[in-house]
Structure formats: structure tokens, C-alpha cells
Amino acid sequence: MTGQISIRQIAKELSLSPSTVSLALNGRPGVSPKRREEVLAYCREVGYDMGRLRRSPGAGGSVAILTEVQSIPDPRAAAPRMHAIQTLIEGAGYDLVVGYVTADDIQQQRIPRMILNQKDLRGILIGSCRHVELVRMLAALDLPIVTTDFETLDLPVHCVGCDNLGGGLIATNYLLEKGHRNIGLISGLPDHPAHVARVLGYEQALKQAGVPVQRDLIIDDLPTAHDTEAAQGAAARILTQRGGDVDAFFCITDELSTGCLKAIKQSGRRVPDDVSLISFDDKPFIAHLDPPLTAVHWPSTEMGRAAIRRLLEVIHPDTEPDVKTPRKILLPARLVERESVAER
């Protein structure tokens, strides 16, 4: 090989990510000494021009994380994700800028001044989002952009998310395997791509099992996906209308599951003896409910790391030459069994 080998080629040869190779070559934290020496030894072996790192325009500047206020998750659950993101951004030699937008900002097409005033902004991570208009507005800045769990097919942005469709299938198939057939569904934000996918997974699992999709067991149009009281009311309506034949619920967020749990208890039924309950997200607090909830785990921290690695790859001219080609990366969902589902 010659000195023209790229970081991406080095990463491929060593079975590493380009961002890991970049961190190792730049002497940044986030890479073990053993891994760093492995990268350096290989670069010496193939004659990689180490001086090109000092000449590269890819280091320095800032990276922004922009979050929609109404979509900000539980700060206790988000803290590990933010720490992982901060470590990778600062380790790659960039300053971290954090900004927030409201629904009114999006409607008025106002981008935070702290973002617009950054003289050397290299890229944007949209940390949490519920409106495609926010993505469209930022895409007009002509900067590398990565969204987390919000896929947009018609915009030049990259997406790192969870396999929400697969997660919906996992949750519903688990209930079906336990013998449940009358499975209620509670969802919100019906235009959010992640939530649409979770509901679609529920419906596909029922159809594949030959179980009818019963519309009177589904409430999927709550205005938000994190309103415990709204979910409690929705579950109560289903329980009242269907009587005692509802044998399980699948709720697409932990907050909705918490409201559903309250409704089941208030109806005089027990979880899981009378009605099983499965959640999606797996925030820490649901392990301390009575009973602890079985859930599909949403890999928040892993998504944050993967999203920043992808953004750094797109920003760095040596690791991602084709920055205009959007890429979708999905992390697998997995089931965490606890005590809220019983055999029927």
C-alpha cells in the first residue's frame, strides 16, 4: 500500500470504525492504549502519511446538538447518552454546542442564534425530534446532519435509530407466545416515524399469527407519547368497552405504560394475573414499578454513540467522501423480561 491509503481503508483492514481510527491517530481520548498502538503500528507498516493529520482541515470547530423541547426525554435516562456523545465529540477535537427549539420556533422557521452564530460549525445532531419541518429547516444550512430515530426519506440527512418495527414485532409476538389474543395497543404522536413503526410491528405480528387486528382495542392517536394521564384514560376506555376479555396491553412508551398500569389496577384487575402489560423504551424507572415491567429496550446510549460516530465520519473529509448520500443505520431492539407478563 502507499501513503495515499485513507482512514476508511485503514478502518476496514483493522475491522474498526473510521472514527475510532481517527481518534487513535489524533491522540484523542476514547481509545484504549492497546488499540491506539495497533492503529499506529499498522499505519507505520503501510506507510501512512502521519503529517496529513496536521494538515487536515477536518479537526477543530464545533458540533451542535439540537433538541425539540417537547421531545426532551427523561433527563435521568438521557444523561448516559449525553455523556457518551460529549466524550466522542470532545475526543475528536470539536467543541460541543447544545441548543433547543420549540414548536413555535419551528413554525416561525427560527433557528437558534447560538447555532447560526457559530463561525466554524461542522455538523448537527438532531437529538430528539417530532416534526419533519425541523429537519427540513436545518437541512437548508447545507451542513452534515444526523437524526436519531427520526427517518426522513426525502432529505439529505443521515439517520441512526432503533429497529422500531422489529421491536413492535418482538413485543407483540412475546404476548402471542404467552397465549394472549385480545391485546390492546396504546400509542401517541401518530405522525412520528418511530411510533408509526412500533404500531406497524404490532399489526404485522397479529396478522402473521392469524389473529384479527381489532380496532376497538387500539388507541393510537394520543397527542403525545409521554402523557401518563392520557394513557390512563385511554386504557380505561378500552377496559370499559371490552369488559373482561382484554388479556394484555402493549404501550409504545414507558410513560404510556405507567398510565395503563394505573388504569388496570383501578379497574380491579391485577398485572399480570388478569392482564399482562409490555412496554417499549425500558427507561430505568419501570424496573421499580409494581410489578416491574417487561419491555422492549430502546438503545438510547448506543444510538447516541453511533449517531456521533456517523456524524464525525461525514464531517471528516478523509473518512466519508460522499457526504450527500444519506445513510440509515438501525440498531436492534431486544426484550427485557421482568414480571408484568403471564402465561394464559
C-alpha positions in Angstrom: 0.0 0.0 0.0 1.1 3.6 -0.4 0.9 6.7 1.7 -2.4 7.6 -0.1 -4.4 5.0 2.0 -7.4 6.6 3.7 -8.6 6.4 7.2 -11.7 4.5 5.9 -9.4 1.9 4.3 -7.3 1.6 7.5 -10.6 1.1 9.5 -11.7 -1.7 7.1 -8.4 -3.5 7.3 -8.4 -3.4 11.1 -12.2 -4.1 11.5 -12.7 -0.8 13.3 -14.9 2.3 12.7 -13.3 5.2 10.9 -14.0 7.4 13.9 -12.0 5.1 16.2 -9.1 5.2 13.8 -9.3 9.0 13.6 -9.3 9.2 17.5 -6.3 6.9 17.7 -4.3 8.8 15.1 -5.1 12.2 16.6 -4.1 11.1 20.1 -7.6 11.8 21.4 -9.3 10.1 24.4 -11.9 7.3 23.8 -9.4 4.7 22.5 -7.5 2.2 24.7 -3.7 2.4 24.6 -3.5 -1.1 23.1 -5.9 -0.2 20.3 -4.1 3.1 19.6 -0.8 1.3 19.3 -2.4 -1.3 17.0 -3.6 1.5 14.7 -0.3 3.4 14.8 1.7 0.2 14.1 -0.4 -0.6 11.1 -0.1 2.9 9.7 3.7 2.7 10.0 3.6 -0.6 8.3 1.7 0.7 5.3 3.5 4.0 5.1 0.5 6.2 6.1 1.5 9.9 5.9 1.0 11.0 9.5 1.7 14.6 8.6 -1.5 14.8 6.7 -3.3 14.8 10.1 -1.7 18.1 11.0 -2.6 19.5 7.6 -6.2 18.2 7.6 -9.0 20.7 7.8 -11.2 18.2 9.4 -10.3 18.8 13.1 -11.4 21.7 15.2 -14.6 23.8 15.0 -17.8 22.8 16.7 -20.6 20.2 16.5 -24.2 21.1 17.6 -26.8 19.0 19.2 -30.3 20.4 18.7 -33.3 19.1 20.5 -37.0 19.9 20.2 -38.3 20.9 23.7 -41.4 18.8 23.7 -39.4 15.8 22.7 -36.8 16.0 25.5 -36.7 12.6 27.2 -36.4 11.8 30.9 -33.1 13.6 31.9 -32.2 10.6 34.1 -32.4 8.3 31.2 -30.8 10.8 28.8 -27.7 11.5 30.9 -25.6 8.5 29.9 -26.4 9.2 26.3 -25.4 12.8 26.5 -22.2 11.9 28.4 -21.3 9.4 25.6 -22.0 12.0 22.9 -19.9 14.6 24.7 -17.0 12.3 25.2 -16.9 11.4 21.4 -17.3 15.0 20.2 -14.6 16.4 22.5 -12.4 13.4 21.9 -12.5 14.1 18.2 -11.3 17.7 18.8 -14.6 19.6 18.4 -16.4 21.9 20.8 -19.9 20.8 21.8 -22.8 23.3 21.3 -26.3 22.4 22.7 -29.4 24.2 21.6 -33.2 23.8 21.9 -36.2 24.7 19.8 -39.9 25.0 20.5 -42.8 24.1 18.3 -43.3 27.9 17.8 -39.7 28.2 16.7 -40.3 25.6 14.1 -43.5 27.1 12.9 -41.8 30.5 12.5 -38.7 28.8 11.0 -36.4 30.3 13.7 -33.0 28.6 14.1 -31.4 29.3 17.5 -28.9 32.2 17.2 -26.3 30.2 19.1 -26.3 27.8 16.1 -26.3 30.4 13.4 -23.6 32.4 15.1 -21.1 29.5 15.2 -18.4 30.5 12.8 -17.0 27.1 12.4 -20.0 24.8 12.8 -19.1 21.4 11.2 -22.3 19.4 11.7 -25.5 19.0 13.6 -27.0 16.1 15.5 -30.8 16.3 15.9 -31.0 14.7 19.3 -34.8 14.5 19.7 -37.4 15.5 17.2 -41.1 15.2 16.4 -41.6 17.5 13.4 -40.1 16.9 10.0 -40.1 20.7 9.5 -37.2 21.0 12.0 -35.2 18.6 9.9 -36.1 20.4 6.6 -35.2 23.8 8.2 -31.7 22.6 9.3 -31.1 20.7 6.0 -31.2 24.1 4.3 -28.0 25.1 6.1 -26.1 22.6 3.9 -24.2 21.0 6.8 -23.8 17.3 7.6 -26.8 16.3 9.7 -27.7 13.1 11.5 -31.1 12.5 13.2 -31.7 10.0 15.9 -34.7 7.7 15.5 -36.4 10.1 13.0 -36.1 8.9 9.4 -36.7 11.3 6.6 -36.7 9.8 3.1 -36.7 13.0 1.1 -34.0 15.0 2.8 -30.2 14.7 2.6 -29.7 13.7 6.2 -28.4 10.5 7.8 -30.4 8.6 10.4 -29.3 6.4 13.3 -32.2 4.7 15.0 -33.7 1.7 16.7 -35.4 -1.1 14.7 -38.8 0.1 16.0 -40.7 -2.1 13.6 -38.8 -5.1 14.8 -39.4 -4.0 18.4 -43.1 -3.9 17.8 -42.9 -7.4 16.4 -40.9 -8.6 19.4 -43.3 -7.2 22.0 -46.5 -8.5 20.3 -45.0 -11.9 19.4 -44.0 -12.3 23.0 -47.5 -11.7 24.2 -48.9 -14.1 21.5 -46.4 -16.8 22.5 -47.7 -16.4 26.1 -51.2 -17.2 24.9 -52.7 -13.7 24.6 -55.1 -12.9 21.8 -57.1 -9.8 22.8 -54.1 -7.4 23.0 -54.8 -3.7 23.5 -52.5 -1.0 22.0 -51.9 2.5 23.3 -49.8 4.9 21.2 -49.4 8.6 20.6 -47.9 11.1 18.1 -49.3 9.1 15.2 -47.2 11.0 12.6 -43.9 10.2 14.3 -41.9 7.7 12.2 -40.7 5.7 15.2 -44.2 5.4 16.7 -45.7 4.5 13.4 -43.2 1.7 13.0 -43.9 0.3 16.5 -47.7 0.2 15.8 -47.0 -1.4 12.4 -44.9 -4.1 14.2 -47.9 -4.8 16.4 -50.3 -5.1 13.5 -47.9 -7.3 11.5 -47.3 -9.7 14.3 -51.1 -10.2 14.8 -51.6 -10.8 11.1 -48.7 -13.2 10.8 -50.2 -15.2 13.7 -53.7 -15.2 12.1 -55.1 -13.0 14.9 -57.5 -10.3 13.8 -56.5 -6.7 14.3 -59.4 -5.4 16.5 -59.7 -1.6 16.1 -61.7 -1.3 19.3 -58.6 -2.5 21.2 -56.4 0.3 19.6 -56.0 3.9 20.7 -53.1 5.3 18.6 -53.9 9.0 18.3 -52.9 10.5 21.7 -51.5 14.0 21.2 -48.2 13.0 22.9 -46.5 9.7 23.6 -45.4 10.7 27.2 -48.7 11.7 28.8 -49.4 9.3 31.7 -52.9 10.6 32.4 -54.0 10.4 28.8 -52.8 6.8 28.6 -54.6 6.0 31.8 -57.9 7.4 30.3 -57.3 5.5 27.0 -56.7 2.2 28.8 -59.8 2.8 31.0 -61.9 3.3 27.9 -60.7 0.0 26.3 -61.2 -1.9 29.5 -64.7 -0.5 30.0 -65.8 -1.1 26.4 -64.4 -4.6 26.1 -65.1 -5.8 29.6 -63.1 -8.7 30.9 -61.8 -10.1 27.6 -58.8 -7.8 27.3 -55.9 -10.0 28.4 -52.9 -7.8 27.6 -51.7 -4.3 26.6 -48.8 -3.1 24.5 -47.9 0.5 25.1 -45.3 2.2 22.8 -43.6 4.2 25.6 -42.9 3.7 29.3 -44.9 6.8 30.2 -48.0 5.4 28.4 -47.4 2.0 30.1 -47.4 3.7 33.5 -50.8 5.2 32.8 -52.1 1.9 31.5 -50.9 0.2 34.7 -52.8 2.6 36.8 -56.0 2.1 34.8 -55.7 -1.7 35.0 -55.3 -1.5 38.8 -58.2 1.0 39.2 -60.5 -1.4 37.3 -59.9 -4.0 39.9 -57.7 -6.2 37.8 -54.2 -7.4 38.6 -51.0 -7.2 36.5 -50.0 -9.8 35.3 -52.6 -12.2 36.8 -55.6 -10.8 35.0 -54.0 -8.5 32.3 -50.4 -8.6 31.0 -48.5 -5.4 30.1 -45.5 -4.9 28.0 -43.7 -1.5 27.4 -41.3 0.0 24.9 -38.2 2.1 25.7 -37.1 0.5 29.0 -36.2 3.6 31.0 -34.8 2.9 34.4 -37.9 3.7 36.4 -40.1 0.9 35.0 -37.9 -1.7 36.8 -39.1 -0.2 40.1 -42.9 -0.2 39.4 -45.2 -2.7 40.9 -44.8 -5.0 39.1 -41.6 -4.3 37.3 -42.5 -4.0 33.6 -41.3 -6.3 30.8 -40.2 -4.0 28.0 -38.5 -3.7 24.6 -35.2 -2.0 25.2 -34.6 1.2 23.2 -30.8 1.5 23.0 -30.5 5.2 23.8 -26.8 5.4 24.7 -25.7 3.1 21.9 -27.7 5.2 19.4 -26.1 8.4 20.7 -22.6 6.9 20.2 -23.5 5.6 16.7 -25.0 8.9 15.7 -22.0 10.9 16.6 -19.6 8.4 15.0 -21.6 8.7 11.8 -21.6 12.5 12.0 -17.8 12.5 12.5 -17.4 10.2 9.6 -19.4 12.5 7.4 -17.6 15.6 8.6 -14.1 14.2 8.2 -13.1 14.6 4.5 -10.8 11.5 4.7 -13.4 9.1 6.0 -16.5 10.0 4.1 -16.1 11.5 0.6 -19.7 11.1 -0.4 -21.4 13.3 2.2 -24.5 13.8 0.1 -25.7 10.2 0.2 -28.0 9.7 3.2 -27.5 6.5 5.2 -29.8 4.8 7.6 -28.3 2.8 10.5 -30.7 0.7 12.6 -29.7 -0.8 16.0 -31.6 -3.9 17.1 -34.3 -3.9 19.7 -34.3 -6.5 22.4 -36.7 -7.8 25.0 -36.1 -7.4 28.7 -38.2 -9.8 30.7 -39.5 -8.8 34.1 -42.8 -9.5 36.0 -45.6 -7.9 34.0 -46.5 -10.7 31.6 -48.0 -14.1 32.5 -49.0 -17.2 30.6 -52.6 -17.6 29.5 
